[in-house]
């Protein structure tokens, strides 16, 4: 009989990190790489500049702990405005990476089996949602009016994104996950407002936090960046009671959370190089010559 003592949350952490644009969400990942975690980033934003600069300053020897794949659809300007150049491929390329992290001459296998010392990062969910919407908009054929059914596009895209989140946070996905999302204010039926992650339309947004046992917010107030761990009137957050702090510095807060919940990652063992013992050379024959 399964015991709660053996629950999969003992091994893996699934985190939803929300914050305003430019609040420092991506940069905050650096402390995890420094701590020894291997980060594999599905980069939908193409905004890893700040993370690179931070790691070059603080821990350049850990740059090898970060692997990324940037996926964006190409756009072009035409007579009717800006449109996707050709068929949208970013969403399907992302799905292939989540099934097997393989491209060019790199093959890191199935992300679902990377284990507790790796963290899959989706950066960001907002742009992944855009890519999924564009893909489904491309798939649905226009009706008699010449336009596709917008309700079907939104519905299919919302279902697809929700299934992705369900898979990443499932027991069978045996890897730590961080999904980075932008926040948006939404009015509730009682006329109050709360912050939810951006999704595909407003119907998906309130569902997104339901999939994550760890839900935190990065805030920037007067230039001071902190990780908010406690709910307030504007947002309902989630954090296991093992982490007692109400907030943490954004600079190393993610590493603190993971160390509290997971412990430190196992040290990476370098393969031992075995050098064969030198073979004794046979003595060379010496020819003696008589002096004349």
Backbone as CSV, one residue per row, in Angstrom:
resi,resn,N_x,N_y,N_z,CA_x,CA_y,CA_z,C_x,C_y,C_z
1,UNK,0.846,-1.200,0.000,0.000,0.000,0.000,0.883,1.252,0.000
2,UNK,0.620,2.208,-0.902,1.434,3.428,-0.924,1.295,4.216,0.369
3,UNK,2.392,4.819,0.779,2.396,5.649,1.979,2.715,7.084,1.588
4,UNK,2.141,8.043,2.300,2.444,9.447,2.034,3.927,9.748,2.219
5,UNK,4.586,8.923,3.036,6.021,9.119,3.230,6.795,8.908,1.940
6,UNK,6.193,8.163,0.993,6.861,7.862,-0.270,6.291,8.669,-1.425
7,UNK,5.537,9.728,-1.126,4.898,10.511,-2.187,5.950,11.136,-3.097
8,UNK,5.619,11.273,-4.395,6.586,11.767,-5.374,7.046,13.197,-5.102
9,UNK,6.285,13.941,-4.287,6.711,15.301,-3.953,7.986,15.316,-3.133
10,UNK,8.368,14.165,-2.566,9.633,14.083,-1.839,10.825,14.207,-2.784
11,UNK,10.606,13.926,-4.063,11.709,13.903,-5.030,11.678,15.060,-6.009
12,UNK,10.478,15.550,-6.335,10.371,16.539,-7.405,9.516,17.719,-6.972
13,UNK,9.894,18.904,-7.460,9.165,20.127,-7.160,8.627,20.716,-8.459
14,UNK,7.337,20.989,-8.484,6.690,21.586,-9.650,6.242,22.992,-9.249
15,UNK,6.840,23.998,-9.876,6.701,25.389,-9.440,6.134,26.262,-10.543
16,UNK,5.192,27.099,-10.182,4.693,28.155,-11.064,5.219,29.481,-10.521
17,UNK,6.035,30.158,-11.318,6.650,31.429,-10.919,6.015,32.544,-11.736
18,UNK,5.292,33.429,-11.075,4.574,34.515,-11.748,5.210,35.850,-11.418
19,UNK,5.176,36.758,-12.372,5.691,38.092,-12.123,5.403,39.013,-13.286
20,UNK,5.491,40.308,-13.023,5.317,41.282,-14.088,6.470,41.198,-15.075
21,UNK,6.249,41.746,-16.252,7.311,41.794,-17.250,8.507,42.581,-16.707
22,UNK,9.702,42.040,-16.908,10.969,42.669,-16.495,11.137,42.726,-14.981
23,UNK,10.425,41.891,-14.249,10.580,41.886,-12.790,11.776,41.051,-12.341
24,UNK,12.377,40.276,-13.260,13.569,39.494,-12.918,13.334,38.005,-12.782
25,UNK,12.271,37.497,-13.385,11.920,36.076,-13.231,12.996,35.169,-13.823
26,UNK,13.413,35.442,-15.039,14.417,34.599,-15.695,15.760,34.695,-14.991
27,UNK,16.162,35.898,-14.615,17.444,36.088,-13.942,17.502,35.311,-12.633
28,UNK,16.367,35.171,-11.948,16.333,34.476,-10.654,16.726,33.008,-10.769
29,UNK,16.735,32.463,-11.973,17.106,31.061,-12.147,18.584,30.808,-11.858
30,UNK,19.402,31.847,-11.866,20.843,31.675,-11.788,21.277,30.952,-10.517
31,UNK,20.553,31.212,-9.405,20.957,30.599,-8.126,20.798,29.086,-8.158
32,UNK,19.870,28.584,-8.954,19.693,27.136,-9.078,20.841,26.509,-9.856
33,UNK,21.299,27.187,-10.907,22.448,26.689,-11.655,23.699,26.704,-10.788
34,UNK,23.846,27.753,-9.984,25.007,27.830,-9.093,24.944,26.729,-8.033
35,UNK,23.732,26.371,-7.616,23.568,25.335,-6.591,23.877,23.941,-7.126
36,UNK,23.990,23.812,-8.447,24.344,22.521,-9.013,23.261,21.848,-9.828
37,UNK,22.077,22.471,-9.910,21.025,21.899,-10.739,21.339,22.096,-12.221
38,UNK,20.941,21.134,-13.021,21.057,21.248,-14.479,19.740,21.800,-15.006
39,UNK,19.804,23.003,-15.556,18.606,23.657,-16.076,18.506,23.405,-17.577
40,UNK,17.352,22.949,-18.021,17.066,22.808,-19.447,15.878,23.716,-19.737
41,UNK,16.141,24.805,-20.469,15.154,25.869,-20.647,14.523,25.786,-22.027
42,UNK,13.188,25.631,-22.051,12.436,25.762,-23.290,12.147,27.246,-23.443
43,UNK,12.968,27.915,-24.239,13.000,29.373,-24.309,12.061,29.861,-25.408
44,UNK,10.868,30.261,-25.020,9.890,30.767,-25.974,9.971,32.290,-26.101
45,UNK,10.678,32.953,-25.176,10.737,34.415,-25.157,11.948,34.990,-25.882
46,UNK,13.021,34.193,-25.984,14.291,34.695,-26.521,14.794,35.878,-25.690
47,UNK,14.752,35.708,-24.358,15.171,36.781,-23.451,16.063,36.239,-22.339
48,UNK,17.070,35.456,-22.721,17.978,34.886,-21.730,19.195,35.779,-21.473
49,UNK,19.211,36.975,-22.049,20.361,37.869,-21.914,20.717,38.149,-20.459
50,UNK,19.694,38.478,-19.650,19.958,38.851,-18.258,20.503,37.676,-17.466
51,UNK,20.009,36.471,-17.742,20.511,35.281,-17.049,21.965,35.032,-17.409
52,UNK,22.287,35.159,-18.667,23.674,34.963,-19.109,24.606,35.971,-18.439
53,UNK,24.212,37.248,-18.434,25.059,38.285,-17.855,25.258,38.062,-16.352
54,UNK,24.173,37.663,-15.658,24.274,37.416,-14.220,25.228,36.270,-13.928
55,UNK,25.150,35.208,-14.705,26.008,34.062,-14.459,27.455,34.345,-14.858
56,UNK,27.654,35.145,-15.875,29.021,35.522,-16.245,29.682,36.320,-15.130
57,UNK,28.893,37.133,-14.434,29.437,37.931,-13.328,29.651,37.105,-12.071
58,UNK,28.677,36.273,-11.736,28.658,35.624,-10.431,29.225,34.199,-10.414
59,UNK,28.971,33.429,-11.452,29.405,32.023,-11.419,29.661,31.500,-12.829
60,UNK,30.639,32.056,-13.526,30.886,31.641,-14.910,31.199,30.158,-15.056
61,UNK,31.739,29.533,-14.032,32.087,28.113,-14.136,30.848,27.217,-14.175
62,UNK,29.669,27.792,-13.852,28.434,27.014,-13.872,27.606,27.251,-15.130
63,UNK,28.145,27.968,-16.099,27.394,28.205,-17.340,27.005,26.901,-18.023
64,UNK,27.835,25.888,-17.864,27.549,24.597,-18.472,26.356,23.885,-17.869
65,UNK,25.842,24.385,-16.732,24.664,23.778,-16.111,23.361,24.194,-16.797
66,UNK,23.460,25.138,-17.734,22.256,25.648,-18.395,22.273,25.255,-19.867
67,UNK,21.239,24.524,-20.277,21.052,24.155,-21.676,19.712,24.744,-22.112
68,UNK,19.626,25.273,-23.324,18.387,25.912,-23.732,18.105,25.660,-25.210
69,UNK,16.857,25.796,-25.560,16.440,25.748,-26.962,15.455,26.880,-27.184
70,UNK,15.786,27.815,-28.057,14.926,28.952,-28.358,14.005,28.608,-29.512
71,UNK,12.700,28.804,-29.310,11.698,28.475,-30.323,10.749,29.649,-30.494
72,UNK,10.765,30.253,-31.656,9.839,31.341,-31.969,9.409,31.210,-33.425
73,UNK,8.160,31.464,-33.681,7.700,31.511,-35.063,8.231,32.774,-35.732
74,UNK,8.423,32.687,-37.035,8.915,33.824,-37.804,7.739,34.645,-38.315
75,UNK,7.915,35.955,-38.313,6.869,36.865,-38.767,7.388,37.708,-39.933
76,UNK,6.452,38.224,-40.716,6.816,39.116,-41.804,5.749,40.198,-41.943
77,UNK,6.162,41.320,-42.497,5.242,42.433,-42.716,4.792,42.406,-44.167
78,UNK,3.491,42.343,-44.365,2.930,42.313,-45.703,1.889,43.392,-45.882
79,UNK,1.212,43.408,-47.021,0.192,44.439,-47.303,-0.943,44.456,-46.277
80,UNK,-1.246,43.283,-45.706,-2.342,43.204,-44.738,-1.858,43.331,-43.297
81,UNK,-0.583,43.629,-43.103,-0.043,43.779,-41.761,0.966,42.701,-41.431
82,UNK,1.232,42.517,-40.144,2.199,41.521,-39.690,1.515,40.152,-39.650
83,UNK,2.167,39.159,-40.197,1.630,37.805,-40.178,2.766,36.802,-40.059
84,UNK,2.410,35.577,-39.692,3.405,34.523,-39.555,3.959,34.169,-40.925
85,UNK,5.264,34.040,-40.986,5.946,33.716,-42.241,5.908,32.199,-42.438
86,UNK,4.967,31.749,-43.263,4.821,30.316,-43.481,3.949,29.687,-42.412
87,UNK,4.123,28.387,-42.215,3.343,27.671,-41.201,3.961,27.886,-39.824
88,UNK,3.137,28.093,-38.785,3.680,28.213,-37.421,4.212,26.865,-36.954
89,UNK,5.456,26.849,-36.478,6.081,25.582,-36.087,6.569,25.577,-34.643
90,UNK,6.536,26.739,-33.962,7.106,26.816,-32.612,6.387,25.878,-31.647
91,UNK,5.055,25.804,-31.714,4.307,24.972,-30.781,4.634,23.500,-30.958
92,UNK,4.635,23.031,-32.198,4.923,21.619,-32.436,6.391,21.294,-32.129
93,UNK,7.291,22.234,-32.374,8.696,22.019,-32.012,8.841,21.907,-30.508
94,UNK,8.068,22.708,-29.768,8.097,22.632,-28.306,7.578,21.281,-27.823
95,UNK,6.523,20.774,-28.452,5.980,19.476,-28.053,7.001,18.366,-28.297
96,UNK,7.706,18.458,-29.401,8.736,17.451,-29.698,9.846,17.496,-28.656
97,UNK,10.227,18.713,-28.213,11.276,18.837,-27.204,10.827,18.262,-25.865
98,UNK,9.546,18.440,-25.534,9.039,17.908,-24.274,8.896,16.396,-24.321
99,UNK,8.822,15.835,-25.509,8.792,14.387,-25.666,10.200,13.808,-25.702
100,UNK,11.114,14.497,-26.376,12.519,14.091,-26.433,13.366,15.328,-26.719
101,UNK,14.251,15.645,-25.806,15.074,16.860,-25.914,16.202,16.571,-26.913
102,UNK,15.867,16.723,-28.178,16.809,16.349,-29.231,16.732,17.358,-30.363
103,UNK,17.886,17.867,-30.754,17.980,18.734,-31.927,19.444,18.808,-32.336
104,UNK,19.667,19.083,-33.613,21.020,19.108,-34.161,21.757,17.829,-33.747
105,UNK,22.921,17.964,-33.101,23.682,16.780,-32.687,23.552,16.517,-31.184
106,UNK,22.541,17.140,-30.540,22.322,16.970,-29.097,21.119,16.064,-28.853
107,UNK,21.262,15.118,-27.932,20.156,14.244,-27.564,20.225,13.969,-26.066
108,UNK,19.334,14.632,-25.301,19.294,14.463,-23.845,18.155,13.551,-23.413
109,UNK,17.507,12.894,-24.362,16.492,11.916,-24.023,15.168,12.534,-23.607
110,UNK,14.341,11.735,-22.943,12.996,12.119,-22.528,13.062,12.972,-21.267
111,UNK,12.583,14.236,-21.301,12.606,15.072,-20.093,11.891,14.451,-18.903
112,UNK,10.921,13.581,-19.155,10.179,12.964,-18.055,11.041,12.023,-17.229
113,UNK,12.247,11.708,-17.701,13.121,10.807,-16.965,14.434,11.428,-16.547
114,UNK,14.530,12.762,-16.562,15.792,13.405,-16.223,16.162,13.248,-14.757
115,UNK,15.211,13.153,-13.868,15.529,12.912,-12.472,15.581,14.158,-11.608
116,UNK,15.845,13.996,-10.303,15.731,15.082,-9.327,16.821,16.145,-9.403
117,UNK,17.887,15.910,-10.146,18.959,16.906,-10.225,18.815,17.828,-11.434
118,UNK,17.722,17.662,-12.196,17.455,18.497,-13.362,16.182,19.310,-13.134
119,UNK,16.112,20.449,-13.797,14.912,21.290,-13.748,14.549,21.679,-15.178
120,UNK,13.358,21.296,-15.602,12.830,21.764,-16.876,12.173,23.119,-16.642
121,UNK,12.549,24.109,-17.439,12.005,25.462,-17.300,11.234,25.820,-18.565
122,UNK,9.989,26.253,-18.410,9.212,26.816,-19.512,9.256,28.326,-19.360
123,UNK,9.879,29.007,-20.302,10.085,30.456,-20.200,9.723,31.114,-21.549
124,UNK,8.521,31.603,-21.676,7.517,31.641,-20.644,6.240,30.966,-21.132
125,UNK,5.327,30.713,-20.180,4.036,30.132,-20.511,3.247,31.067,-21.422
126,UNK,3.409,32.367,-21.232,2.677,33.343,-22.040,2.968,33.165,-23.526
127,UNK,4.252,33.035,-23.868,4.622,32.884,-25.283,4.328,31.472,-25.786
128,UNK,4.370,30.477,-24.903,3.971,29.135,-25.316,2.493,29.130,-25.675
129,UNK,1.677,29.828,-24.886,0.252,29.935,-25.196,0.041,30.606,-26.547
130,UNK,0.798,31.655,-26.822,0.685,32.323,-28.120,0.998,31.361,-29.260
131,UNK,2.061,30.572,-29.088,2.468,29.638,-30.134,1.412,28.561,-30.355
132,UNK,0.826,28.062,-29.255,-0.212,27.032,-29.369,-1.452,27.614,-30.050
133,UNK,-1.812,28.842,-29.711,-2.956,29.496,-30.364,-2.708,29.644,-31.864
134,UNK,-1.535,30.115,-32.231,-1.216,30.311,-33.651,-1.282,28.989,-34.416
135,UNK,-0.832,27.914,-33.763,-0.870,26.600,-34.419,-2.303,26.146,-34.681
136,UNK,-3.166,26.294,-33.676,-4.559,25.866,-33.856,-5.320,26.807,-34.786
137,UNK,-4.964,28.058,-34.802,-5.572,28.990,-35.759,-5.193,28.611,-37.184
138,UNK,-3.988,28.107,-37.351,-3.527,27.653,-38.662,-4.249,26.370,-39.095
139,UNK,-4.560,25.491,-38.128,-5.171,24.209,-38.445,-6.630,24.327,-38.857
140,UNK,-7.372,25.239,-38.214,-8.805,25.344,-38.476,-9.047,26.088,-39.785
141,UNK,-9.732,25.439,-40.680,-9.977,26.022,-42.003,-11.006,27.150,-41.908
142,UNK,-10.820,28.211,-42.675,-11.780,29.317,-42.664,-13.158,28.865,-43.145
143,UNK,-14.176,29.485,-42.596,-15.539,29.187,-43.022,-15.915,29.972,-44.260
144,UNK,-17.213,30.075,-44.522,-17.686,30.770,-45.725,-17.333,32.244,-45.703
145,UNK,-17.213,32.792,-44.501,-16.876,34.214,-44.386,-15.413,34.487,-44.683
146,UNK,-14.638,33.428,-44.790,-13.201,33.594,-45.014,-12.398,33.674,-43.739
147,UNK,-13.075,33.582,-42.603,-12.403,33.633,-41.313,-12.636,32.326,-40.553
148,UNK,-11.666,31.946,-39.731,-11.796,30.741,-38.920,-12.686,31.017,-37.717
149,UNK,-13.210,29.951,-37.120,-14.078,30.060,-35.954,-13.219,30.360,-34.729
150,UNK,-13.294,31.598,-34.259,-12.454,32.014,-33.145,-12.709,31.222,-31.879
151,UNK,-13.974,30.844,-31.628,-14.293,30.072,-30.414,-13.636,28.696,-30.449
152,UNK,-13.617,28.079,-31.631,-12.981,26.763,-31.750,-11.479,26.870,-31.567
153,UNK,-10.879,27.938,-32.117,-9.434,28.127,-31.979,-9.063,28.285,-30.507
154,UNK,-9.780,29.161,-29.796,-9.492,29.375,-28.385,-9.730,28.112,-27.571
155,UNK,-10.837,27.438,-27.846,-11.153,26.235,-27.090,-10.106,25.148,-27.265
156,UNK,-9.700,24.903,-28.508,-8.692,23.867,-28.776,-7.341,24.235,-28.182
157,UNK,-6.966,25.516,-28.289,-5.682,25.954,-27.748,-5.665,25.864,-26.223
158,UNK,-6.761,26.251,-25.581,-6.847,26.153,-24.124,-6.727,24.704,-23.662
159,UNK,-7.419,23.810,-24.343,-7.344,22.388,-23.979,-5.920,21.860,-24.150
160,UNK,-5.250,22.276,-25.235,-3.894,21.789,-25.495,-2.922,22.253,-24.412
161,UNK,-2.994,23.534,-24.030,-2.098,24.057,-22.996,-2.382,23.390,-21.661
162,UNK,-3.643,23.189,-21.342,-3.988,22.542,-20.071,-3.462,21.114,-20.021
163,UNK,-3.496,20.413,-21.145,-2.968,19.049,-21.184,-1.453,19.042,-20.994
164,UNK,-0.771,20.049,-21.535,0.678,20.160,-21.339,0.993,20.317,-19.847
165,UNK,0.270,21.219,-19.169,0.496,21.449,-17.741,0.166,20.200,-16.930
166,UNK,-0.889,19.500,-17.327,-1.257,18.273,-16.620,-0.150,17.233,-16.732
167,UNK,0.474,17.164,-17.896,1.555,16.188,-18.092,2.795,16.571,-17.286
168,UNK,3.193,17.844,-17.348,4.413,18.283,-16.678,4.316,18.145,-15.162
169,UNK,3.108,18.252,-14.625,2.942,18.188,-13.166,2.458,16.825,-12.687
170,UNK,2.405,15.854,-13.592,1.931,14.525,-13.221,3.015,13.733,-12.514
171,UNK,2.594,12.647,-11.857,3.526,11.779,-11.139,4.506,11.103,-12.089
172,UNK,4.078,10.880,-13.324,4.926,10.169,-14.280,6.030,11.047,-14.855
173,UNK,5.923,12.375,-14.669,6.965,13.282,-15.169,7.989,13.472,-14.052
174,UNK,9.021,12.645,-14.062,9.967,12.549,-12.951,11.143,13.516,-13.132
175,UNK,10.794,14.777,-13.118,11.769,15.864,-13.243,11.183,17.092,-12.569
176,UNK,12.013,17.907,-11.942,11.554,19.185,-11.404,11.121,20.092,-12.560
177,UNK,10.119,20.927,-12.298,9.581,21.811,-13.331,9.399,23.210,-12.758
178,UNK,9.809,24.215,-13.527,9.479,25.613,-13.228,8.821,26.193,-14.474
179,UNK,7.597,26.663,-14.324,6.893,27.339,-15.406,6.827,28.820,-15.050
180,UNK,7.402,29.651,-15.914,7.419,31.102,-15.696,6.242,31.725,-16.434
181,UNK,5.478,32.546,-15.725,4.277,33.145,-16.313,4.215,34.629,-15.992
182,UNK,3.586,35.378,-16.883,3.279,36.780,-16.625,1.902,36.872,-15.983
183,UNK,1.711,37.892,-15.170,0.440,38.049,-14.481,-0.485,39.016,-15.185
184,UNK,-1.779,38.809,-14.993,-2.768,39.749,-15.505,-3.889,39.888,-14.484
185,UNK,-4.461,41.089,-14.403,-5.548,41.354,-13.472,-6.864,40.954,-14.124
186,UNK,-7.668,40.193,-13.373,-8.961,39.751,-13.873,-10.050,40.085,-12.856
187,UNK,-11.183,40.547,-13.360,-12.307,40.881,-12.487,-13.123,39.630,-12.199
188,UNK,-13.419,39.400,-10.919,-14.195,38.241,-10.487,-15.689,38.586,-10.471
189,UNK,-16.548,37.573,-10.348,-17.994,37.835,-10.335,-18.433,38.812,-9.250
190,UNK,-17.706,38.861,-8.125,-18.093,39.789,-7.056,-17.523,41.186,-7.269
191,UNK,-16.982,41.429,-8.477,-16.447,42.739,-8.889,-15.083,43.068,-8.279
192,UNK,-14.500,42.149,-7.500,-13.128,42.336,-7.039,-12.170,41.833,-8.122
193,UNK,-10.908,42.183,-7.994,-9.898,41.784,-8.984,-8.813,40.951,-8.322
194,UNK,-8.292,40.001,-9.079,-7.166,39.199,-8.625,-6.197,39.004,-9.785
195,UNK,-4.976,38.580,-9.423,-3.945,38.349,-10.425,-3.910,36.864,-10.757
196,UNK,-3.922,36.561,-12.063,-3.815,35.189,-12.541,-2.752,35.125,-13.637
197,UNK,-2.229,33.936,-13.894,-1.263,33.810,-14.993,-1.949,34.045,-16.346
198,UNK,-1.232,34.652,-17.257,-1.735,34.789,-18.624,-1.881,33.412,-19.256
199,UNK,-2.995,33.212,-19.908,-3.218,31.964,-20.624,-3.699,32.247,-22.032
200,UNK,-4.396,31.286,-22.620,-5.056,31.500,-23.908,-6.485,31.916,-23.587
201,UNK,-6.749,33.198,-23.589,-8.053,33.669,-23.162,-8.180,33.613,-21.650
202,UNK,-9.275,34.158,-21.141,-9.436,34.287,-19.695,-9.940,33.012,-19.024
203,UNK,-10.548,32.106,-19.763,-11.089,30.904,-19.134,-9.987,29.989,-18.605
204,UNK,-8.836,29.971,-19.262,-7.749,29.089,-18.838,-7.014,29.633,-17.616
205,UNK,-6.873,30.942,-17.524,-6.008,31.547,-16.509,-6.289,31.078,-15.080
206,UNK,-7.549,31.052,-14.603,-7.782,30.603,-13.223,-7.474,29.130,-13.007
207,UNK,-7.424,28.331,-14.078,-7.142,26.906,-13.937,-5.651,26.618,-13.775
208,UNK,-4.805,27.491,-14.289,-3.369,27.205,-14.345,-2.775,26.927,-12.967
209,UNK,-3.028,27.762,-11.938,-2.416,27.482,-10.629,-2.867,26.166,-10.014
210,UNK,-4.006,25.619,-10.448,-4.519,24.386,-9.855,-3.546,23.220,-10.018
211,UNK,-2.666,23.294,-10.995,-1.775,22.178,-11.300,-0.475,22.209,-10.502
212,UNK,-0.205,23.285,-9.755,1.111,23.456,-9.154,1.044,23.480,-7.626
213,UNK,1.809,22.607,-6.962,1.867,22.630,-5.499,2.681,23.806,-4.954
214,UNK,3.549,24.367,-5.796,4.328,25.548,-5.404,3.985,26.670,-6.381
215,UNK,3.433,27.741,-5.847,3.015,28.881,-6.658,3.522,30.138,-5.966
216,UNK,4.456,30.836,-6.598,5.095,32.001,-5.988,5.085,33.167,-6.965
217,UNK,5.315,34.337,-6.413,5.262,35.558,-7.230,6.516,36.386,-7.005
218,UNK,7.126,36.846,-8.074,8.272,37.733,-7.970,7.773,39.168,-8.132
219,UNK,8.061,39.990,-7.133,7.600,41.377,-7.149,8.797,42.312,-7.091
220,UNK,8.645,43.459,-7.724,9.678,44.495,-7.733,9.052,45.775,-7.215
221,UNK,9.378,46.112,-5.980,8.828,47.316,-5.375,9.970,48.267,-5.064
222,UNK,9.922,49.411,-5.731,10.952,50.445,-5.541,12.350,49.888,-5.770
223,UNK,12.471,49.012,-6.760,13.777,48.459,-7.102,14.210,47.281,-6.254
224,UNK,13.418,46.905,-5.250,13.745,45.759,-4.411,12.943,44.553,-4.881
225,UNK,13.656,43.532,-5.352,13.006,42.342,-5.892,12.940,41.256,-4.821
226,UNK,11.743,40.734,-4.616,11.551,39.674,-3.635,10.619,38.601,-4.198
227,UNK,10.757,37.390,-3.664,9.831,36.315,-3.970,8.747,36.301,-2.906
228,UNK,7.525,36.557,-3.312,6.394,36.530,-2.397,5.896,35.097,-2.294
229,UNK,5.816,34.577,-1.062,5.405,33.200,-0.834,4.050,33.098,-0.155
230,UNK,3.543,34.197,0.371,2.302,34.191,1.132,1.191,34.887,0.347
231,UNK,0.005,34.317,0.384,-1.133,34.900,-0.322,-1.497,36.263,0.256
232,UNK,-2.123,37.086,-0.571,-2.681,38.349,-0.103,-4.008,38.574,-0.822
233,UNK,-4.542,39.774,-0.712,-5.866,40.041,-1.281,-5.881,39.945,-2.800
234,UNK,-4.704,40.101,-3.437,-4.654,40.136,-4.891,-4.293,38.806,-5.523
235,UNK,-3.708,37.884,-4.759,-3.257,36.632,-5.366,-3.216,35.520,-4.324
236,UNK,-3.648,34.338,-4.720,-3.603,33.156,-3.858,-2.411,32.302,-4.259
237,UNK,-1.421,32.196,-3.354,-0.191,31.473,-3.630,-0.167,30.155,-2.862
238,UNK,0.835,29.347,-3.109,0.933,28.041,-2.448,2.397,27.708,-2.197
239,UNK,2.676,27.239,-0.975,4.027,26.842,-0.601,3.939,25.816,0.525
240,UNK,4.615,24.670,0.398,4.610,23.698,1.500,5.087,24.342,2.800
241,UNK,4.504,23.901,3.920,4.802,24.503,5.220,6.253,24.334,5.633
242,UNK,6.972,23.424,4.954,8.382,23.227,5.263,9.177,24.513,5.047
243,UNK,8.729,25.342,4.092,9.339,26.658,3.875,8.568,27.652,4.727
244,UNK,9.180,28.123,5.782,8.467,28.944,6.759,8.463,30.423,6.415
245,UNK,9.337,30.872,5.532,9.431,32.295,5.228,8.197,32.773,4.469
246,UNK,7.851,34.033,4.674,6.757,34.664,3.938,7.248,35.281,2.634
247,UNK,8.540,35.582,2.593,9.158,36.115,1.382,10.649,35.815,1.436
248,UNK,11.288,35.852,0.271,12.718,35.585,0.168,13.329,36.551,-0.835
249,UNK,14.616,36.848,-0.696,15.271,37.679,-1.702,15.204,37.003,-3.077
250,UNK,14.911,37.773,-4.109,14.799,37.202,-5.449,16.135,36.663,-5.943
251,UNK,17.230,37.221,-5.436,18.540,36.856,-5.960,18.851,35.380,-5.758
252,UNK,18.582,34.846,-4.568,18.888,33.438,-4.305,17.704,32.691,-3.707
253,UNK,16.506,33.270,-3.817,15.334,32.671,-3.201,14.959,31.321,-3.781
254,UNK,15.090,31.150,-5.093,14.733,29.863,-5.692,15.633,28.746,-5.177
255,UNK,16.917,29.036,-5.041,17.837,28.027,-4.509,17.480,27.676,-3.070
256,UNK,17.069,28.678,-2.285,16.672,28.431,-0.902,15.443,27.531,-0.840
257,UNK,14.463,27.797,-1.705,13.244,26.983,-1.722,13.571,25.545,-2.095
258,UNK,14.353,25.361,-3.143,14.665,24.003,-3.592,15.510,23.256,-2.566
259,UNK,16.429,23.961,-1.914,17.244,23.279,-0.900,16.390,22.880,0.295
260,UNK,15.427,23.718,0.678,14.558,23.398,1.804,13.655,22.206,1.488
261,UNK,13.145,22.167,0.266,12.220,21.099,-0.119,12.934,19.837,-0.576
262,UNK,14.088,20.010,-1.229,14.755,18.886,-1.880,16.061,18.480,-1.217
263,UNK,16.683,19.418,-0.515,18.081,19.218,-0.141,18.956,19.664,-1.297
264,UNK,20.228,19.546,-1.117,21.142,19.964,-2.183,21.199,18.882,-3.264
265,UNK,21.351,19.289,-4.529,21.459,18.280,-5.589,22.718,17.453,-5.421
266,UNK,22.651,16.236,-5.882,23.818,15.353,-5.775,24.971,15.948,-6.564
267,UNK,26.179,15.934,-6.002,27.326,16.477,-6.733,27.557,15.699,-8.015
268,UNK,27.920,16.440,-9.056,28.181,15.798,-10.334,29.554,15.142,-10.285
269,UNK,29.557,13.852,-10.481,30.798,13.089,-10.407,31.454,13.065,-11.784
270,UNK,32.652,13.547,-11.832,33.379,13.519,-13.083,33.922,12.111,-13.328
271,UNK,33.838,11.670,-14.558,34.348,10.327,-14.836,35.829,10.231,-14.502
272,UNK,36.175,9.140,-13.829,37.559,8.958,-13.429,38.383,8.477,-14.619
273,UNK,39.442,9.156,-14.841,40.325,8.794,-15.941,41.401,7.854,-15.411
274,UNK,41.408,6.658,-15.924,42.375,5.661,-15.488,43.543,5.645,-16.467
275,UNK,44.695,5.891,-15.939,45.891,5.907,-16.774,46.635,4.589,-16.618
276,UNK,46.904,3.952,-17.710,47.608,2.670,-17.661,49.036,2.877,-17.165
277,UNK,49.507,1.904,-16.399,50.884,1.991,-15.895,51.846,1.947,-17.069
278,UNK,52.890,2.770,-17.023,53.849,2.780,-18.135,54.550,1.426,-18.285
279,UNK,54.704,1.033,-19.496,55.382,-0.228,-19.795,56.880,0.011,-19.841
280,UNK,57.584,-0.786,-19.075,59.042,-0.616,-19.038,59.634,-0.924,-20.407
281,UNK,60.469,-0.013,-20.857,61.098,-0.217,-22.155,62.257,-1.217,-22.042
282,UNK,62.390,-1.972,-23.070,63.524,-2.894,-23.094,64.810,-2.103,-23.263
283,UNK,65.876,-2.503,-22.556,67.145,-1.776,-22.711,67.657,-1.890,-24.136
284,UNK,68.078,-0.759,-24.616,68.607,-0.745,-25.976,69.982,-1.407,-26.007
285,UNK,70.223,-2.049,-27.078,71.552,-2.682,-27.249,72.614,-1.610,-27.376
286,UNK,73.678,-1.800,-26.666,74.782,-0.823,-26.704,75.964,-1.424,-27.450
287,UNK,76.406,-0.707,-28.404,77.564,-1.188,-29.186,78.811,-0.486,-28.683
288,UNK,79.771,-1.241,-28.246,81.016,-0.666,-27.771,82.018,-0.593,-28.933
289,UNK,82.615,0.534,-29.010,83.588,0.728,-30.068,84.950,0.984,-29.423
290,UNK,85.910,0.400,-30.000,87.286,0.604,-29.531,87.813,1.903,-30.107
291,UNK,88.464,2.631,-29.264,89.106,3.823,-29.771,90.379,3.438,-30.485
292,UNK,90.531,4.079,-31.554,91.783,3.816,-32.289,92.672,5.026,-32.157
